[in-house]
């Protein structure tokens, strides 16, 4: 990814969780997962704001 964002994941934890499903983890897998996480956070913040709140709650994460 040329426009890489700050990593929000603990790579070793994410890899371990994937390996529990008996799969290998590609070099770009964590970057892809990190991008999804950034998008979910942005969407949750937007949803909270649209509902007149400054607090993001669990139900704001609908990604």
mmCIF file as Biopython writes it, N, C-alpha, C and O atoms, coordinates in Angstrom:
data_model
#
loop_
_atom_site.group_PDB
_atom_site.id
_atom_site.type_symbol
_atom_site.label_atom_id
_atom_site.label_alt_id
_atom_site.label_comp_id
_atom_site.label_asym_id
_atom_site.label_entity_id
_atom_site.label_seq_id
_atom_site.pdbx_PDB_ins_code
_atom_site.Cartn_x
_atom_site.Cartn_y
_atom_site.Cartn_z
_atom_site.occupancy
_atom_site.B_iso_or_equiv
_atom_site.auth_seq_id
_atom_site.auth_asym_id
_atom_site.pdbx_PDB_model_num
ATOM 1   N N  . UNK A ? 1  ? 0.842   -1.180  0.000  1.0 0.0 1  A 1 
ATOM 2   C CA . UNK A ? 1  ? 0.000   0.000   0.000  1.0 0.0 1  A 1 
ATOM 3   C C  . UNK A ? 1  ? 0.884   1.238   0.000  1.0 0.0 1  A 1 
ATOM 4   O O  . UNK A ? 1  ? 1.756   1.387   0.856  1.0 0.0 1  A 1 
ATOM 5   N N  . UNK A ? 2  ? 0.663   2.093   -0.928 1.0 0.0 2  A 1 
ATOM 6   C CA . UNK A ? 2  ? 1.497   3.285   -1.006 1.0 0.0 2  A 1 
ATOM 7   C C  . UNK A ? 2  ? 1.074   4.335   0.015  1.0 0.0 2  A 1 
ATOM 8   O O  . UNK A ? 2  ? 1.894   5.140   0.456  1.0 0.0 2  A 1 
ATOM 9   N N  . UNK A ? 3  ? -0.182  4.329   0.386  1.0 0.0 3  A 1 
ATOM 10  C CA . UNK A ? 3  ? -0.711  5.322   1.320  1.0 0.0 3  A 1 
ATOM 11  C C  . UNK A ? 3  ? -0.980  4.641   2.663  1.0 0.0 3  A 1 
ATOM 12  O O  . UNK A ? 3  ? -2.103  4.667   3.166  1.0 0.0 3  A 1 
ATOM 13  N N  . UNK A ? 4  ? 0.056   4.035   3.236  1.0 0.0 4  A 1 
ATOM 14  C CA . UNK A ? 4  ? -0.090  3.224   4.434  1.0 0.0 4  A 1 
ATOM 15  C C  . UNK A ? 4  ? -0.425  4.071   5.650  1.0 0.0 4  A 1 
ATOM 16  O O  . UNK A ? 4  ? 0.178   5.117   5.888  1.0 0.0 4  A 1 
ATOM 17  N N  . UNK A ? 5  ? -1.396  3.597   6.408  1.0 0.0 5  A 1 
ATOM 18  C CA . UNK A ? 5  ? -1.814  4.290   7.625  1.0 0.0 5  A 1 
ATOM 19  C C  . UNK A ? 5  ? -1.104  3.691   8.837  1.0 0.0 5  A 1 
ATOM 20  O O  . UNK A ? 5  ? -0.489  2.627   8.767  1.0 0.0 5  A 1 
ATOM 21  N N  . UNK A ? 6  ? -1.213  4.414   9.945  1.0 0.0 6  A 1 
ATOM 22  C CA . UNK A ? 6  ? -0.620  3.933   11.194 1.0 0.0 6  A 1 
ATOM 23  C C  . UNK A ? 6  ? -1.207  2.566   11.549 1.0 0.0 6  A 1 
ATOM 24  O O  . UNK A ? 6  ? -2.417  2.360   11.455 1.0 0.0 6  A 1 
ATOM 25  N N  . UNK A ? 7  ? -0.344  1.640   11.956 1.0 0.0 7  A 1 
ATOM 26  C CA . UNK A ? 7  ? -0.783  0.301   12.324 1.0 0.0 7  A 1 
ATOM 27  C C  . UNK A ? 7  ? -1.476  0.348   13.681 1.0 0.0 7  A 1 
ATOM 28  O O  . UNK A ? 7  ? -0.889  0.782   14.673 1.0 0.0 7  A 1 
ATOM 29  N N  . UNK A ? 8  ? -2.727  -0.102  13.717 1.0 0.0 8  A 1 
ATOM 30  C CA . UNK A ? 8  ? -3.516  -0.103  14.945 1.0 0.0 8  A 1 
ATOM 31  C C  . UNK A ? 8  ? -3.603  -1.494  15.564 1.0 0.0 8  A 1 
ATOM 32  O O  . UNK A ? 8  ? -4.159  -1.663  16.649 1.0 0.0 8  A 1 
ATOM 33  N N  . UNK A ? 9  ? -3.058  -2.480  14.878 1.0 0.0 9  A 1 
ATOM 34  C CA . UNK A ? 9  ? -3.149  -3.863  15.334 1.0 0.0 9  A 1 
ATOM 35  C C  . UNK A ? 9  ? -1.852  -4.319  15.989 1.0 0.0 9  A 1 
ATOM 36  O O  . UNK A ? 9  ? -0.778  -3.786  15.708 1.0 0.0 9  A 1 
ATOM 37  N N  . UNK A ? 10 ? -1.964  -5.291  16.848 1.0 0.0 10 A 1 
ATOM 38  C CA . UNK A ? 10 ? -0.783  -5.998  17.343 1.0 0.0 10 A 1 
ATOM 39  C C  . UNK A ? 10 ? -0.597  -7.166  16.380 1.0 0.0 10 A 1 
ATOM 40  O O  . UNK A ? 10 ? -1.352  -8.137  16.399 1.0 0.0 10 A 1 
ATOM 41  N N  . UNK A ? 11 ? 0.423   -7.048  15.541 1.0 0.0 11 A 1 
ATOM 42  C CA . UNK A ? 11 ? 0.629   -8.014  14.471 1.0 0.0 11 A 1 
ATOM 43  C C  . UNK A ? 11 ? 0.698   -9.453  14.938 1.0 0.0 11 A 1 
ATOM 44  O O  . UNK A ? 11 ? 0.088   -10.330 14.328 1.0 0.0 11 A 1 
ATOM 45  N N  . UNK A ? 12 ? 1.429   -9.712  16.007 1.0 0.0 12 A 1 
ATOM 46  C CA . UNK A ? 12 ? 1.585   -11.084 16.488 1.0 0.0 12 A 1 
ATOM 47  C C  . UNK A ? 12 ? 0.256   -11.665 16.961 1.0 0.0 12 A 1 
ATOM 48  O O  . UNK A ? 12 ? 0.006   -12.859 16.790 1.0 0.0 12 A 1 
ATOM 49  N N  . UNK A ? 13 ? -0.587  -10.838 17.548 1.0 0.0 13 A 1 
ATOM 50  C CA . UNK A ? 13 ? -1.900  -11.309 18.021 1.0 0.0 13 A 1 
ATOM 51  C C  . UNK A ? 13 ? -2.813  -11.630 16.845 1.0 0.0 13 A 1 
ATOM 52  O O  . UNK A ? 13 ? -3.502  -12.650 16.849 1.0 0.0 13 A 1 
ATOM 53  N N  . UNK A ? 14 ? -2.818  -10.751 15.829 1.0 0.0 14 A 1 
ATOM 54  C CA . UNK A ? 14 ? -3.650  -10.980 14.651 1.0 0.0 14 A 1 
ATOM 55  C C  . UNK A ? 14 ? -3.188  -12.232 13.904 1.0 0.0 14 A 1 
ATOM 56  O O  . UNK A ? 14 ? -4.013  -13.034 13.468 1.0 0.0 14 A 1 
ATOM 57  N N  . UNK A ? 15 ? -1.875  -12.400 13.757 1.0 0.0 15 A 1 
ATOM 58  C CA . UNK A ? 15 ? -1.345  -13.582 13.082 1.0 0.0 15 A 1 
ATOM 59  C C  . UNK A ? 15 ? -1.708  -14.847 13.850 1.0 0.0 15 A 1 
ATOM 60  O O  . UNK A ? 15 ? -2.094  -15.849 13.248 1.0 0.0 15 A 1 
ATOM 61  N N  . UNK A ? 16 ? -1.588  -14.806 15.170 1.0 0.0 16 A 1 
ATOM 62  C CA . UNK A ? 16 ? -1.922  -15.972 15.990 1.0 0.0 16 A 1 
ATOM 63  C C  . UNK A ? 16 ? -3.400  -16.327 15.846 1.0 0.0 16 A 1 
ATOM 64  O O  . UNK A ? 16 ? -3.749  -17.505 15.777 1.0 0.0 16 A 1 
ATOM 65  N N  . UNK A ? 17 ? -4.269  -15.317 15.801 1.0 0.0 17 A 1 
ATOM 66  C CA . UNK A ? 17 ? -5.703  -15.569 15.648 1.0 0.0 17 A 1 
ATOM 67  C C  . UNK A ? 17 ? -5.995  -16.218 14.300 1.0 0.0 17 A 1 
ATOM 68  O O  . UNK A ? 17 ? -6.825  -17.124 14.213 1.0 0.0 17 A 1 
ATOM 69  N N  . UNK A ? 18 ? -5.323  -15.765 13.258 1.0 0.0 18 A 1 
ATOM 70  C CA . UNK A ? 18 ? -5.517  -16.363 11.935 1.0 0.0 18 A 1 
ATOM 71  C C  . UNK A ? 18 ? -4.972  -17.782 11.882 1.0 0.0 18 A 1 
ATOM 72  O O  . UNK A ? 18 ? -5.588  -18.663 11.282 1.0 0.0 18 A 1 
ATOM 73  N N  . UNK A ? 19 ? -3.821  -18.008 12.504 1.0 0.0 19 A 1 
ATOM 74  C CA . UNK A ? 19 ? -3.215  -19.338 12.481 1.0 0.0 19 A 1 
ATOM 75  C C  . UNK A ? 19 ? -4.061  -20.361 13.239 1.0 0.0 19 A 1 
ATOM 76  O O  . UNK A ? 19 ? -3.951  -21.558 12.977 1.0 0.0 19 A 1 
ATOM 77  N N  . UNK A ? 20 ? -4.894  -19.917 14.165 1.0 0.0 20 A 1 
ATOM 78  C CA . UNK A ? 20 ? -5.811  -20.828 14.854 1.0 0.0 20 A 1 
ATOM 79  C C  . UNK A ? 20 ? -6.817  -21.429 13.876 1.0 0.0 20 A 1 
ATOM 80  O O  . UNK A ? 20 ? -7.420  -22.466 14.154 1.0 0.0 20 A 1 
ATOM 81  N N  . UNK A ? 21 ? -6.994  -20.773 12.733 1.0 0.0 21 A 1 
ATOM 82  C CA . UNK A ? 21 ? -7.898  -21.272 11.692 1.0 0.0 21 A 1 
ATOM 83  C C  . UNK A ? 21 ? -7.134  -22.089 10.651 1.0 0.0 21 A 1 
ATOM 84  O O  . UNK A ? 21 ? -7.644  -22.382 9.569  1.0 0.0 21 A 1 
ATOM 85  N N  . UNK A ? 22 ? -5.898  -22.450 11.004 1.0 0.0 22 A 1 
ATOM 86  C CA . UNK A ? 22 ? -5.040  -23.294 10.180 1.0 0.0 22 A 1 
ATOM 87  C C  . UNK A ? 22 ? -4.798  -22.696 8.794  1.0 0.0 22 A 1 
ATOM 88  O O  . UNK A ? 22 ? -4.868  -23.396 7.784  1.0 0.0 22 A 1 
ATOM 89  N N  . UNK A ? 23 ? -4.512  -21.393 8.760  1.0 0.0 23 A 1 
ATOM 90  C CA . UNK A ? 23 ? -4.181  -20.712 7.505  1.0 0.0 23 A 1 
ATOM 91  C C  . UNK A ? 23 ? -2.843  -19.999 7.662  1.0 0.0 23 A 1 
ATOM 92  O O  . UNK A ? 23 ? -2.414  -19.679 8.771  1.0 0.0 23 A 1 
ATOM 93  N N  . UNK A ? 24 ? -2.206  -19.761 6.542  1.0 0.0 24 A 1 
ATOM 94  C CA . UNK A ? 24 ? -0.978  -18.971 6.523  1.0 0.0 24 A 1 
ATOM 95  C C  . UNK A ? 24 ? -1.347  -17.501 6.403  1.0 0.0 24 A 1 
ATOM 96  O O  . UNK A ? 24 ? -2.443  -17.164 5.957  1.0 0.0 24 A 1 
ATOM 97  N N  . UNK A ? 25 ? -0.437  -16.632 6.799  1.0 0.0 25 A 1 
ATOM 98  C CA . UNK A ? 25 ? -0.686  -15.192 6.781  1.0 0.0 25 A 1 
ATOM 99  C C  . UNK A ? 25 ? 0.259   -14.550 5.774  1.0 0.0 25 A 1 
ATOM 100 O O  . UNK A ? 25 ? 1.478   -14.573 5.947  1.0 0.0 25 A 1 
ATOM 101 N N  . UNK A ? 26 ? -0.317  -13.976 4.717  1.0 0.0 26 A 1 
ATOM 102 C CA . UNK A ? 26 ? 0.477   -13.312 3.691  1.0 0.0 26 A 1 
ATOM 103 C C  . UNK A ? 26 ? 1.070   -12.016 4.208  1.0 0.0 26 A 1 
ATOM 104 O O  . UNK A ? 26 ? 0.593   -11.448 5.191  1.0 0.0 26 A 1 
ATOM 105 N N  . UNK A ? 27 ? 2.100   -11.562 3.545  1.0 0.0 27 A 1 
ATOM 106 C CA . UNK A ? 27 ? 2.795   -10.350 3.966  1.0 0.0 27 A 1 
ATOM 107 C C  . UNK A ? 27 ? 1.930   -9.108  3.975  1.0 0.0 27 A 1 
ATOM 108 O O  . UNK A ? 27 ? 2.192   -8.175  4.735  1.0 0.0 27 A 1 
ATOM 109 N N  . UNK A ? 28 ? 0.896   -9.081  3.137  1.0 0.0 28 A 1 
ATOM 110 C CA . UNK A ? 28 ? 0.033   -7.900  3.062  1.0 0.0 28 A 1 
ATOM 111 C C  . UNK A ? 28 ? -1.266  -8.058  3.850  1.0 0.0 28 A 1 
ATOM 112 O O  . UNK A ? 28 ? -2.092  -7.145  3.863  1.0 0.0 28 A 1 
ATOM 113 N N  . UNK A ? 29 ? -1.455  -9.199  4.503  1.0 0.0 29 A 1 
ATOM 114 C CA . UNK A ? 29 ? -2.711  -9.468  5.209  1.0 0.0 29 A 1 
ATOM 115 C C  . UNK A ? 29 ? -2.969  -8.467  6.334  1.0 0.0 29 A 1 
ATOM 116 O O  . UNK A ? 29 ? -4.087  -7.971  6.478  1.0 0.0 29 A 1 
ATOM 117 N N  . UNK A ? 30 ? -1.956  -8.173  7.120  1.0 0.0 30 A 1 
ATOM 118 C CA . UNK A ? 30 ? -2.145  -7.254  8.242  1.0 0.0 30 A 1 
ATOM 119 C C  . UNK A ? 30 ? -2.403  -5.834  7.758  1.0 0.0 30 A 1 
ATOM 120 O O  . UNK A ? 30 ? -3.154  -5.092  8.391  1.0 0.0 30 A 1 
ATOM 121 N N  . UNK A ? 31 ? -1.786  -5.445  6.641  1.0 0.0 31 A 1 
ATOM 122 C CA . UNK A ? 31 ? -2.064  -4.121  6.075  1.0 0.0 31 A 1 
ATOM 123 C C  . UNK A ? 31 ? -3.528  -4.027  5.655  1.0 0.0 31 A 1 
ATOM 124 O O  . UNK A ? 31 ? -4.177  -3.005  5.881  1.0 0.0 31 A 1 
ATOM 125 N N  . UNK A ? 32 ? -4.049  -5.093  5.041  1.0 0.0 32 A 1 
ATOM 126 C CA . UNK A ? 32 ? -5.450  -5.110  4.637  1.0 0.0 32 A 1 
ATOM 127 C C  . UNK A ? 32 ? -6.386  -5.049  5.827  1.0 0.0 32 A 1 
ATOM 128 O O  . UNK A ? 32 ? -7.371  -4.312  5.813  1.0 0.0 32 A 1 
ATOM 129 N N  . UNK A ? 33 ? -6.081  -5.822  6.857  1.0 0.0 33 A 1 
ATOM 130 C CA . UNK A ? 33 ? -6.900  -5.817  8.066  1.0 0.0 33 A 1 
ATOM 131 C C  . UNK A ? 33 ? -6.839  -4.464  8.760  1.0 0.0 33 A 1 
ATOM 132 O O  . UNK A ? 33 ? -7.847  -3.976  9.271  1.0 0.0 33 A 1 
ATOM 133 N N  . UNK A ? 34 ? -5.667  -3.864  8.777  1.0 0.0 34 A 1 
ATOM 134 C CA . UNK A ? 34 ? -5.497  -2.543  9.378  1.0 0.0 34 A 1 
ATOM 135 C C  . UNK A ? 34 ? -6.342  -1.499  8.639  1.0 0.0 34 A 1 
ATOM 136 O O  . UNK A ? 34 ? -6.949  -0.634  9.271  1.0 0.0 34 A 1 
ATOM 137 N N  . UNK A ? 35 ? -6.383  -1.576  7.313  1.0 0.0 35 A 1 
ATOM 138 C CA . UNK A ? 35 ? -7.190  -0.638  6.524  1.0 0.0 35 A 1 
ATOM 139 C C  . UNK A ? 35 ? -8.673  -0.792  6.855  1.0 0.0 35 A 1 
ATOM 140 O O  . UNK A ? 35 ? -9.388  0.201   6.986  1.0 0.0 35 A 1 
ATOM 141 N N  . UNK A ? 36 ? -9.131  -2.031  6.990  1.0 0.0 36 A 1 
ATOM 142 C CA . UNK A ? 36 ? -10.527 -2.277  7.360  1.0 0.0 36 A 1 
ATOM 143 C C  . UNK A ? 36 ? -10.817 -1.681  8.732  1.0 0.0 36 A 1 
ATOM 144 O O  . UNK A ? 36 ? -11.873 -1.083  8.936  1.0 0.0 36 A 1 
ATOM 145 N N  . UNK A ? 37 ? -9.896  -1.837  9.668  1.0 0.0 37 A 1 
ATOM 146 C CA . UNK A ? 37 ? -10.068 -1.283  11.010 1.0 0.0 37 A 1 
ATOM 147 C C  . UNK A ? 37 ? -10.176 0.238   10.964 1.0 0.0 37 A 1 
ATOM 148 O O  . UNK A ? 37 ? -11.034 0.818   11.629 1.0 0.0 37 A 1 
ATOM 149 N N  . UNK A ? 38 ? -9.309  0.888   10.182 1.0 0.0 38 A 1 
ATOM 150 C CA . UNK A ? 38 ? -9.382  2.345   10.037 1.0 0.0 38 A 1 
ATOM 151 C C  . UNK A ? 38 ? -10.742 2.762   9.475  1.0 0.0 38 A 1 
ATOM 152 O O  . UNK A ? 38 ? -11.337 3.732   9.947  1.0 0.0 38 A 1 
ATOM 153 N N  . UNK A ? 39 ? -11.233 2.039   8.476  1.0 0.0 39 A 1 
ATOM 154 C CA . UNK A ? 39 ? -12.522 2.367   7.874  1.0 0.0 39 A 1 
ATOM 155 C C  . UNK A ? 39 ? -13.656 2.188   8.879  1.0 0.0 39 A 1 
ATOM 156 O O  . UNK A ? 39 ? -14.573 3.008   8.926  1.0 0.0 39 A 1 
ATOM 157 N N  . UNK A ? 40 ? -13.605 1.133   9.676  1.0 0.0 40 A 1 
ATOM 158 C CA . UNK A ? 40 ? -14.632 0.899   10.701 1.0 0.0 40 A 1 
ATOM 159 C C  . UNK A ? 40 ? -14.632 2.012   11.745 1.0 0.0 40 A 1 
ATOM 160 O O  . UNK A ? 40 ? -15.692 2.464   12.178 1.0 0.0 40 A 1 
ATOM 161 N N  . UNK A ? 41 ? -13.451 2.449   12.144 1.0 0.0 41 A 1 
ATOM 162 C CA . UNK A ? 41 ? -13.340 3.527   13.126 1.0 0.0 41 A 1 
ATOM 163 C C  . UNK A ? 41 ? -13.912 4.820   12.564 1.0 0.0 41 A 1 
ATOM 164 O O  . UNK A ? 41 ? -14.652 5.525   13.251 1.0 0.0 41 A 1 
ATOM 165 N N  . UNK A ? 42 ? -13.569 5.136   11.315 1.0 0.0 42 A 1 
ATOM 166 C CA . UNK A ? 42 ? -14.089 6.355   10.685 1.0 0.0 42 A 1 
ATOM 167 C C  . UNK A ? 42 ? -15.607 6.309   10.578 1.0 0.0 42 A 1 
ATOM 168 O O  . UNK A ? 42 ? -16.284 7.301   10.846 1.0 0.0 42 A 1 
ATOM 169 N N  . UNK A ? 43 ? -16.139 5.157   10.187 1.0 0.0 43 A 1 
ATOM 170 C CA . UNK A ? 43 ? -17.586 4.995   10.049 1.0 0.0 43 A 1 
ATOM 171 C C  . UNK A ? 43 ? -18.277 5.122   11.398 1.0 0.0 43 A 1 
ATOM 172 O O  . UNK A ? 43 ? -19.329 5.755   11.490 1.0 0.0 43 A 1 
ATOM 173 N N  . UNK A ? 44 ? -17.712 4.539   12.442 1.0 0.0 44 A 1 
ATOM 174 C CA . UNK A ? 44 ? -18.312 4.605   13.773 1.0 0.0 44 A 1 
ATOM 175 C C  . UNK A ? 44 ? -18.308 6.036   14.301 1.0 0.0 44 A 1 
ATOM 176 O O  . UNK A ? 44 ? -19.287 6.480   14.900 1.0 0.0 44 A 1 
ATOM 177 N N  . UNK A ? 45 ? -17.215 6.756   14.084 1.0 0.0 45 A 1 
ATOM 178 C CA . UNK A ? 45 ? -17.144 8.152   14.528 1.0 0.0 45 A 1 
ATOM 179 C C  . UNK A ? 45 ? -18.169 9.002   13.786 1.0 0.0 45 A 1 
ATOM 180 O O  . UNK A ? 45 ? -18.817 9.862   14.383 1.0 0.0 45 A 1 
ATOM 181 N N  . UNK A ? 46 ? -18.313 8.764   12.500 1.0 0.0 46 A 1 
ATOM 182 C CA . UNK A ? 46 ? -19.292 9.506   11.696 1.0 0.0 46 A 1 
ATOM 183 C C  . UNK A ? 46 ? -20.713 9.208   12.167 1.0 0.0 46 A 1 
ATOM 184 O O  . UNK A ? 46 ? -21.537 10.116  12.276 1.0 0.0 46 A 1 
ATOM 185 N N  . UNK A ? 47 ? -20.999 7.938   12.446 1.0 0.0 47 A 1 
ATOM 186 C CA . UNK A ? 47 ? -22.344 7.553   12.899 1.0 0.0 47 A 1 
ATOM 187 C C  . UNK A ? 47 ? -22.670 8.201   14.244 1.0 0.0 47 A 1 
ATOM 188 O O  . UNK A ? 47 ? -23.777 8.703   14.438 1.0 0.0 47 A 1 
ATOM 189 N N  . UNK A ? 48 ? -21.721 8.194   15.161 1.0 0.0 48 A 1 
ATOM 190 C CA . UNK A ? 48 ? -21.940 8.826   16.463 1.0 0.0 48 A 1 
ATOM 191 C C  . UNK A ? 48 ? -22.200 10.315  16.285 1.0 0.0 48 A 1 
ATOM 192 O O  . UNK A ? 48 ? -23.115 10.864  16.898 1.0 0.0 48 A 1 
ATOM 193 N N  . UNK A ? 49 ? -21.408 10.963  15.457 1.0 0.0 49 A 1 
ATOM 194 C CA . UNK A ? 49 ? -21.568 12.396  15.205 1.0 0.0 49 A 1 
ATOM 195 C C  . UNK A ? 49 ? -22.925 12.702  14.584 1.0 0.0 49 A 1 
ATOM 196 O O  . UNK A ? 49 ? -23.576 13.673  14.969 1.0 0.0 49 A 1 
ATOM 197 N N  . UNK A ? 50 ? -23.354 11.886  13.631 1.0 0.0 50 A 1 
ATOM 198 C CA . UNK A ? 50 ? -24.648 12.093  12.984 1.0 0.0 50 A 1 
ATOM 199 C C  . UNK A ? 50 ? -25.805 11.925  13.958 1.0 0.0 50 A 1 
ATOM 200 O O  . UNK A ? 50 ? -26.890 12.467  13.747 1.0 0.0 50 A 1 
ATOM 201 N N  . UNK A ? 51 ? -25.567 11.174  15.022 1.0 0.0 51 A 1 
ATOM 202 C CA . UNK A ? 51 ? -26.588 10.973  16.045 1.0 0.0 51 A 1 
ATOM 203 C C  . UNK A ? 51 ? -26.429 11.939  17.213 1.0 0.0 51 A 1 
ATOM 204 O O  . UNK A ? 51 ? -27.014 11.737  18.276 1.0 0.0 51 A 1 
ATOM 205 N N  . UNK A ? 52 ? -25.636 12.992  17.013 1.0 0.0 52 A 1 
ATOM 206 C CA . UNK A ? 52 ? -25.490 14.034  18.023 1.0 0.0 52 A 1 
ATOM 207 C C  . UNK A ? 52 ? -24.675 13.629  19.234 1.0 0.0 52 A 1 
ATOM 208 O O  . UNK A ? 52 ? -24.834 14.209  20.308 1.0 0.0 52 A 1 
ATOM 209 N N  . UNK A ? 53 ? -23.803 12.641  19.079 1.0 0.0 53 A 1 
ATOM 210 C CA . UNK A ? 53 ? -22.986 12.176  20.195 1.0 0.0 53 A 1 
ATOM 211 C C  . UNK A ? 53 ? -21.519 12.379  19.898 1.0 0.0 53 A 1 
ATOM 212 O O  . UNK A ? 53 ? -21.097 12.337  18.742 1.0 0.0 53 A 1 
ATOM 213 N N  . UNK A ? 54 ? -20.741 12.599  20.948 1.0 0.0 54 A 1 
ATOM 214 C CA . UNK A ? 54 ? -19.287 12.644  20.828 1.0 0.0 54 A 1 
ATOM 215 C C  . UNK A ? 54 ? -18.678 11.326  21.300 1.0 0.0 54 A 1 
ATOM 216 O O  . UNK A ? 54 ? -17.469 11.119  21.188 1.0 0.0 54 A 1 
ATOM 217 N N  . UNK A ? 55 ? -19.510 10.447  21.825 1.0 0.0 55 A 1 
ATOM 218 C CA . UNK A ? 55 ? -19.047 9.167   22.339 1.0 0.0 55 A 1 
ATOM 219 C C  . UNK A ? 55 ? -19.398 8.057   21.354 1.0 0.0 55 A 1 
ATOM 220 O O  . UNK A ? 55 ? -20.563 7.873   21.004 1.0 0.0 55 A 1 
ATOM 221 N N  . UNK A ? 56 ? -18.383 7.321   20.910 1.0 0.0 56 A 1 
ATOM 222 C CA . UNK A ? 56 ? -18.605 6.162   20.057 1.0 0.0 56 A 1 
ATOM 223 C C  . UNK A ? 56 ? -18.958 4.989   20.962 1.0 0.0 56 A 1 
ATOM 224 O O  . UNK A ? 56 ? -18.271 4.712   21.945 1.0 0.0 56 A 1 
ATOM 225 N N  . UNK A ? 57 ? -20.048 4.304   20.606 1.0 0.0 57 A 1 
ATOM 226 C CA . UNK A ? 57 ? -20.494 3.152   21.393 1.0 0.0 57 A 1 
ATOM 227 C C  . UNK A ? 57 ? -20.431 1.904   20.527 1.0 0.0 57 A 1 
ATOM 228 O O  . UNK A ? 57 ? -20.259 1.995   19.312 1.0 0.0 57 A 1 
ATOM 229 N N  . UNK A ? 58 ? -20.567 0.759   21.139 1.0 0.0 58 A 1 
ATOM 230 C CA . UNK A ? 58 ? -20.397 -0.507  20.413 1.0 0.0 58 A 1 
ATOM 231 C C  . UNK A ? 58 ? -21.338 -0.628  19.222 1.0 0.0 58 A 1 
ATOM 232 O O  . UNK A ? 58 ? -20.961 -1.192  18.195 1.0 0.0 58 A 1 
ATOM 233 N N  . UNK A ? 59 ? -22.550 -0.110  19.342 1.0 0.0 59 A 1 
ATOM 234 C CA . UNK A ? 59 ? -23.499 -0.247  18.237 1.0 0.0 59 A 1 
ATOM 235 C C  . UNK A ? 59 ? -23.183 0.677   17.057 1.0 0.0 59 A 1 
ATOM 236 O O  . UNK A ? 59 ? -23.841 0.592   16.020 1.0 0.0 59 A 1 
ATOM 237 N N  . UNK A ? 60 ? -22.192 1.552   17.198 1.0 0.0 60 A 1 
ATOM 238 C CA . UNK A ? 60 ? -21.767 2.392   16.079 1.0 0.0 60 A 1 
ATOM 239 C C  . UNK A ? 60 ? -20.888 1.611   15.099 1.0 0.0 60 A 1 
ATOM 240 O O  . UNK A ? 60 ? -20.712 2.033   13.956 1.0 0.0 60 A 1 
ATOM 241 N N  . UNK A ? 61 ? -20.348 0.498   15.529 1.0 0.0 61 A 1 
ATOM 242 C CA . UNK A ? 61 ? -19.512 -0.332  14.658 1.0 0.0 61 A 1 
ATOM 243 C C  . UNK A ? 61 ? -20.399 -1.317  13.909 1.0 0.0 61 A 1 
ATOM 244 O O  . UNK A ? 61 ? -20.731 -2.390  14.413 1.0 0.0 61 A 1 
ATOM 245 N N  . UNK A ? 62 ? -20.774 -0.928  12.694 1.0 0.0 62 A 1 
ATOM 246 C CA . UNK A ? 62 ? -21.640 -1.780  11.885 1.0 0.0 62 A 1 
ATOM 247 C C  . UNK A ? 62 ? -20.931 -2.227  10.607 1.0 0.0 62 A 1 
ATOM 248 O O  . UNK A ? 62 ? -21.582 -2.582  9.624  1.0 0.0 62 A 1 
ATOM 249 N N  . UNK A ? 63 ? -19.603 -2.208  10.624 1.0 0.0 63 A 1 
ATOM 250 C CA . UNK A ? 63 ? -18.836 -2.559  9.421  1.0 0.0 63 A 1 
ATOM 251 C C  . UNK A ? 63 ? -18.803 -4.057  9.187  1.0 0.0 63 A 1 
ATOM 252 O O  . UNK A ? 63 ? -18.199 -4.517  8.218  1.0 0.0 63 A 1 
#
